[in-house]
């Protein structure tokens, strides 16, 4: 149920607003599982506990009140509940149908986003209030969730490109990889566009051979022909360039906007580089009120918010939590290229959204970190050799 609510119905529920809907609260549906499964004290739980301890230390040092502690801590609870769900539900029997259904949902996003763009100006004003045209392309995910949706697509693309022994579970995998890339480039998430292009660049370098080069080259030609002939990606690429220039430019005016609560990556970097290191931050929820969604400082995104409010120690511990979540159930030294790219993708996303408050991001991350449960595809010659060895004694007899 959580899976369907997060990946399929969040968009319509948050748009139509028939009922009050907060995606984070969906994670509370996991609570009954605690009566069926015991909580396992593992590395992830210990890391979450350490992070909660740092929040309390920061709150104590900055005289934060109980309300601020509880509202900040809710993100840790939401994230852990989703991790608990994934760790209990995803097994060798369930992982393949879940990954395949993820692929089905991922392929749906491009036509859904395209339709959303076409009907934006025809929808009731109260549905689109506070949402600009360029941000109105979230697919079936939560409203304004284009970055979360594209993160989901990026993880599936990484799985297809870098998990050769297990990507057999995705039908028409190369078509799907190209389709998802087009979808990401069509959206308004600049970070996701740069990430997906980086993933393909790593793939070409890391997995370079004649066959893959031909496949990648042919796919790239198809993408170029399609986008050039239709012009479908021109606005998106123009926005990407403009967004990069806007966010990476820091001036006195952009810093003033940042100090008044407006987000800008360049201004945020300039602001914090010119200050002393924040070890435990200025206290939880010092600069953001989640109830009215008001900013007193332009710290949009997990990375800047955690650094400002619970310091570099808190931010580093949160990264450790994400790393351990991506390696749950496995030795820490078993790191594949897909693992590295998954972690880098969520870290890149952390500069633009609150990744530990977005359960669609955490659920997607947990699902694809469990891809190792898929039985690896056996090479044909190995099967033939085993069959030959099995037959030989019978012939000899």
MOTAUR-V939676 format. One record per helix or strand. SS is the DSSP state (h for helix, s for strand). FROM is the first residue (numbers start at 1). TO is the last residue. If there is no record, write none. Layout:
ss-><SS,SS>
from-><FROM,FROM>
to-><TO,TO>
This chain:
ss-><h,h,h,h,h,h,h,h,h,h,h,h,h,h,h,s,s,h,h,h,h,h>
from-><2,23,43,66,95,125,133,146,167,173,190,210,234,252,265,288,294,302,337,359,371,380>
to-><16,35,61,89,122,128,135,162,169,186,206,230,247,259,273,289,295,325,349,369,373,396>
